[in-house]
């Protein structure tokens, strides 16, 4: 009987380490991403739509997907942000290298 109980404890522990902990990390990373979204960020939604954030409300994002076409999306619908992190973009813009229209790229 104690051996069976030991196997059960090991199985529960393995499940927790292999399934629950990675899922919690992924959820925390998604929450951090959603909280850090700002105007000008290029994003991909969970449905695969690419766009640029034009306005941010508490729970709604206004995302431009084409010239003059703006969609209202829930913040949680964002899957990922494209491009380098905002700190790197800010540093490049400060040095004048971030704008492809200036002919430097």
N, C-alpha and C positions, 0 to 999 in steps of 0.2 A: 504493500500500500504506500509506504513512504517514497518508493521509487517512482510510482505513477504520479504522485503529487509533485515530485521534483521535475518530472518531464513537463507537467502542466505549467509550472512556474517558469521553466525555461522557454516554453512555447509562448507564453504571454509576454515575457520579457523580449524575446526575439521579435514578436509582432510589434511591440511598442517601438523598439529601436529601428526596425526596418520599414515600418509603415507610418506610424503616428508622428514621430519626430520630423522626418523629412516633409510631411504634409504641413505640419505647423510652421516650419521654416519657409516653405513656399507661400503659405498664406500671409505670413508676416512680411515677406518681400513684396507681395502684391499690394498689401495695404500701404506699405511705405511708398511704392510707386504711385499709387492713386493719390496719396496725400501730397506728393511732391509735384504733381502736374501743374504747369503754368502756361500762360499764353505764349504761343510761338513754338511749343514743343510739337515735334512730328511724332505721331502715334500710329499704332495698329490696334484695331479693336479685336475682340474675340471672334467676330464674324469675318475678319480678314480685310476690313476696310481701312485704307491708308488715308490719313488726313493731318491737318495742322490745326491746333487748338487756337481759336479766335477769341473766345470768352470763357470764363470760368465762373460758375455759380456754386452754391453749396453742394448740390447733388447732381447738377447738370453741366455738361461740357458742350460748347458750341464748336463743332469741328468742320472746317472747310475741306471738302473732298475734291472740289474743282472750282474754277473761277466762278464766284457768285453762288455756289451751292454749299449751304451750311446746314449740317445735321445737328439735331439736339440728341445727345447721348447721355446715358447714365455713367457716372464716373467708374463704376465697377465693370463696365463693358470694355475698358481699356486693357489690352493684353500686354503691350510693351511700348517702350519709347524708342524711337530710332535715333541714331547718331550718338555722338559722344555725350557724356554727362554735362549738365549745364555749367559746371565750374570750368571745364575745359573750353567750352564755347565762349564763355565770358572772357577768359584769358586771351583767346585768339582774337576776339573782337577788339579787345583793348590794344592789341598789337597791330590791328588793321589787316590781319590775314584771314579773317573769318568770312568776308563777303566775296563770293565768286564773281559778282558783277564788276569788281574793280580791276579785273584783268590779271590778277596775280596768280590765277590757278590754272 
